[in-house]
Amino acid sequence: MKNDTQLIPLKDALKEKLTHTSLSEDQLQHLRQLEQAHSKTRTESSDISRPLTTPIPVKWFVAFAAVFLLGLFIVSYERLWIMPEQQLFASITKEIRTNHLYDKPMDYVSGSAKELFAQFDRLDFQPLMSSMVDSSWTLLGARYCTLQGQIALLVKLQDPFGNRMTYYLTKETSIFSNIPKIVEPYIDTHSGLSVKLWKQEGLIAATVHQVDL
């Protein structure tokens, strides 16, 4: 047998019942309580069916972003601005060797250091002849050059046997903060060329010459 019974919402059923039936005040109050309880149950059921999500406080996002940016800044700073000591020395000595082998003409020629240095008025430092340069070497001349991007003086010398040496001078700046003092110069020998690098009296100095391997 086909069931023709239709489900009617409780609230509508109550209204229909109240329409056709006379109830006492206590019965009416009881029905109202049932209706309220039914509505509350539906609301709670709907809330339970919703996915529970706990929003992450904004302050955690801010803290994470700050830590990330700080780490990125430190890595970038180390790579771009603070060159590791060994990498700095390797870069300087390579540049010194390259300039030594690239025998460009001198800007001024003189056998006197005083007369020679007086010609270079574009320098932002006062050149000097270091005690690290053997007095037996003869001055040939000098020219402007650069070292690590800043202006420098390149001096050519020759020993009694005709061997050439290049002597460099530039102003001491923060780029060269790790260069050792003259009492213990940095020495590096590569491809038959020996480089000595040191600082003295506010200057960075270096020599390079060929050695027997």
Secondary structure, 3 states (H helix, E strand, C coil): CCCCCCCCCHHHHHHHHHHHCCCCHHHHHHHHHHHHHHHHHHHHHHHHHCCCCCCCCHHHHHHHHHHHHHHHHHHHHHHHCCCCHHHHHHHHHHHHHHHHHCCCCCCECCCCHHHHHCCCCCCCCCCCCCCCCCCCCEEEEEEEEEECCEEEEEEEEECCCCCEEEEEEEECCHHHCCCCECCCCEEEEECCEEEEEEEECCEEEEEEEECCC
